[in-house]
Amino acid sequence: MSDTNNELTAIAAAWIAQQHASEGTKEYEDTFWAFQKMVDLCMDDPMIAWRVILEIATADQSDVVTENLAAGPLESLLSDHGESFIAIVEDEARRNPVVSDLLGGVWKGRMSAEVWARVCAIADGTCWN
């Protein structure tokens, strides 16, 4: 993906808007592309996905965004690329309480036992599930 900060910001803003929109509305439909883009990025370009996840988490800490970001893109990223990505997530969570809190809403999903144990350790027993 050829990315610029503006493109990543646009993805983040549209993803956030989609989370706040009611399903079936024009706004929901108009921003659904960002949901799909994040699915694709989490599978195919984890570093770009991570940058967008951080942008979303910084821009909007509402319950709906936090819950859907944790159990959506962040969980997918860790399920698909956990072994190679968990150290990056751990480092950010140590510096950034927003990310540490976000990890509390991640479900185990397809994560390996080792990655899941590290997620739980980062969340410091505050897992939402």
KERONU-284695 format. One record per residue (C-alpha): y, z, x. Coordinates in pm, whole numbers. Layout:
! KERONU-284695
+--------+--------+--------+
|      Y |      Z |      X |
+--------+--------+--------+
|      Y |      Z |      X |
...
+--------+--------+--------+
END
This chain:
! KERONU-284695
+--------+--------+--------+
|      Y |      Z |      X |
+--------+--------+--------+
|      0 |      0 |      0 |
|    339 |    -90 |    127 |
|    536 |    217 |     37 |
|    891 |    330 |     51 |
|   1028 |    666 |    -45 |
|   1182 |    501 |   -352 |
|    843 |    368 |   -464 |
|    682 |    709 |   -421 |
|    968 |    874 |   -607 |
|    929 |    620 |   -890 |
|    555 |    693 |   -915 |
|    622 |   1067 |   -918 |
|    898 |   1042 |  -1180 |
|    691 |    822 |  -1409 |
|    384 |   1046 |  -1370 |
|    594 |   1350 |  -1462 |
|    746 |   1170 |  -1762 |
|    399 |   1071 |  -1881 |
|    284 |   1434 |  -1868 |
|    576 |   1543 |  -2085 |
|    541 |   1256 |  -2334 |
|    329 |   1281 |  -2646 |
|     22 |   1060 |  -2643 |
|     78 |    742 |  -2840 |
|    454 |    737 |  -2792 |
|    639 |    450 |  -2627 |
|    733 |    674 |  -2333 |
|    368 |    771 |  -2283 |
|    259 |    407 |  -2291 |
|    549 |    293 |  -2070 |
|    461 |    548 |  -1799 |
|     81 |    525 |  -1816 |
|     91 |    293 |  -1514 |
|    180 |    596 |  -1298 |
|   -127 |    784 |  -1417 |
|   -346 |    489 |  -1322 |
|   -162 |    443 |   -992 |
|   -238 |    805 |   -899 |
|   -606 |    758 |   -985 |
|   -614 |    455 |   -753 |
|   -419 |    626 |   -474 |
|   -642 |    932 |   -481 |
|   -945 |    710 |   -430 |
|   -805 |    449 |   -192 |
|   -502 |    592 |    -10 |
|   -525 |    971 |     11 |
|   -225 |   1020 |    239 |
|      6 |    833 |      2 |
|   -148 |   1021 |   -292 |
|    -80 |   1348 |   -110 |
|    284 |   1252 |    -55 |
|    324 |   1177 |   -426 |
|    145 |   1502 |   -521 |
|    391 |   1696 |   -306 |
|    685 |   1511 |   -459 |
|    562 |   1585 |   -811 |
|    496 |   1952 |   -731 |
|    843 |   1990 |   -582 |
|   1021 |   1809 |   -864 |
|    862 |   1982 |  -1165 |
|    685 |   2316 |  -1182 |
|    649 |   2320 |  -1560 |
|    315 |   2439 |  -1692 |
|    213 |   2097 |  -1824 |
|    284 |   1923 |  -1494 |
|    133 |   2197 |  -1278 |
|   -185 |   2215 |  -1485 |
|   -235 |   1838 |  -1499 |
|   -145 |   1786 |  -1133 |
|   -391 |   2055 |  -1020 |
|   -682 |   1946 |  -1240 |
|   -597 |   1577 |  -1200 |
|   -471 |   1414 |   -881 |
|   -513 |   1714 |   -650 |
|   -865 |   1782 |   -772 |
|   -953 |   1411 |   -738 |
|   -808 |   1397 |   -389 |
|  -1014 |   1697 |   -280 |
|  -1326 |   1570 |   -455 |
|  -1304 |   1225 |   -295 |
|  -1163 |   1315 |     49 |
|  -1199 |   1692 |     80 |
|  -1381 |   1705 |    410 |
|  -1116 |   1498 |    586 |
|   -820 |   1634 |    390 |
|   -870 |   2006 |    334 |
|   -701 |   2109 |    661 |
|   -383 |   1923 |    562 |
|   -386 |   2096 |    223 |
|   -449 |   2437 |    383 |
|   -156 |   2392 |    623 |
|     81 |   2295 |    341 |
|    -37 |   2580 |    118 |
|     38 |   2832 |    393 |
|    397 |   2707 |    412 |
|    454 |   2620 |     49 |
|    384 |   2870 |   -232 |
|    411 |   2590 |   -491 |
|    109 |   2419 |   -334 |
|    -76 |   2748 |   -298 |
|    -24 |   2813 |   -670 |
|   -124 |   2458 |   -755 |
|   -460 |   2511 |   -586 |
|   -535 |   2788 |   -833 |
|   -568 |   2524 |  -1105 |
|   -810 |   2297 |   -924 |
|  -1166 |   2288 |  -1058 |
|  -1466 |   2240 |   -829 |
|  -1558 |   1904 |   -979 |
|  -1737 |   1693 |   -718 |
|  -1615 |   1894 |   -418 |
|  -1864 |   2003 |   -158 |
|  -1944 |   2374 |   -144 |
|  -1756 |   2400 |    186 |
|  -1438 |   2236 |     55 |
|  -1454 |   2443 |   -264 |
|  -1490 |   2766 |    -62 |
|  -1182 |   2671 |    139 |
|   -986 |   2590 |   -178 |
|  -1078 |   2930 |   -323 |
|   -975 |   3100 |      1 |
|   -637 |   2925 |     -3 |
|   -584 |   3020 |   -367 |
|   -652 |   3378 |   -255 |
|   -855 |   3469 |   -558 |
|   -590 |   3345 |   -800 |
|   -796 |   3051 |   -926 |
|   -711 |   2979 |  -1287 |
|  -1069 |   2896 |  -1372 |
+--------+--------+--------+
END
